Amino acid sequence: MKEKMERFLRLYSIRYAGRLAGIMLITSLFSFLLHGLGIGKENILMLFIVGVLLVAYCTNGYQYGVIASIVSVMVFNYLFTEPVRTFSISKQDDVILLIFFLVAALISSNLTVRFRNQVEVARKNEQLAEQLTMEQERIKFAMEKEQMRSNLLRSISHDLRTPLTGIAGASSLIAESGDKMDRESIVSLGKDINEQADWLIQLVENILNMTKIDSGKLVVEKKPEAVEDVINNALSYVKGRRKQRRVEIDIPEEMLLVEMDGKMIVQVLINLLDNAIKHTKEDGFIRIKTEAAPEGVWFSVEDNGTGIEAVIKDRIFDEFVTFRPVSRDTGKGIGLGLAICKAIVTAHGGTIEALNREEGGACFRFYLPFNGHLPEKEQ
């Protein structure tokens, strides 16, 4: 290690010595040329000071500036003071001139080296500040990721516990007292178990889809699907959870066939319907509507609930964004549903948006293109 360091220093010393020699040679040649053009030696001294400053800036350390100053004095004395081409000085004025030049060159080189060092220190401080900023961002990202992970685990634990508790309680009651219960009570408990099981399936499906999305393994397998069949399929999954809510279907009379991954689009509609159920009262209404466009189909899910809160409107399709539901018994959710909707629709080459209805409530709508092209915006 010591040998490598010594070799490194030798290489740098040779490089700086080469720069010193090169600058001094060029300065001497230019000074000789200027002297031939009739330029006075006092002005030529300025050229040597510039040469000393260049040496001080292009090398590392005070010693090179000192050497350049001494070399400049010797070259100037040899070429331009009488008697020329000797190192002797016959005029006292030339002695004073060279002394002042040497002092000025030493001071200038010293200041240049200090300036260069300050520039280097500032550059290193800037790099250090950038590294610290990057490290802070990395730590912040890691903390946010850990916080997100904790929130996800806490939400999943809560959401799993609630339906599992209901399933365990209802099944235990049937097992222990089924022979003493009337058929209507058993059917009611069975419906509760089925509803809670459907919610568990929906929760697990969302988690699996988000895992695929985050890992980049979401694969869209498109084939022609009837819009009406996709909507009916989605409604069958939320039939037990919608309770007294009135659901309206508004689709064109003619059959609409769209290239899509049917299972994924059903998942999108289930999530939007589930979201509408959570944020409407039991006597509210939900409307599913489709509209044919020149290059695709618009799907929309509307409700007359509380609408979208302004504080989350711009980030409603982000992960883990939730807002207060109207019904406590439908308040389950970990904020993945709408994020999954956006990812699936985007994977189909479509777009999704959320807005508040003028009559009250919210409207979520998405567009699926026939050929992977978004519709032109209205002027």
Buried (B, 14 or more C-beta within 10 A) or exposed (E): EEEEEEEEEEEEBEEBEEBBBEBBEEBBEBBEEBBEEEBEBEEBBBBBBBBBBBBBBBBBBBEBBBBBBBBBBEBBBBBBBEEEEEEEBEEEEBEEBBEEBBEBBBEBBBEBBEEBEEEEEEEEEEEEEEEEEEEEEEEEEEEEEEEEEEBBEEBBEEBBEBBEEBBEBBBEBBEEEEEEBEEEBBEEBEEBBBBBBBBBEBBEBBBEBBEBBEEEEBEEEBEEBEBBEBBEBBBEBBEBBBEEBEBEEEBEEEEBEBBBBBEBBBBBBBBBBBBBBBBBBEEBBBBBBBBBEEBBBBBBBBBBBBBBEEEBBEEBBEBBBBBEBBBEEBBBBBBBBBBBBBBBBBBBBBBBBBBBBEEEBBBBBBBBBBEEEEBEEEE
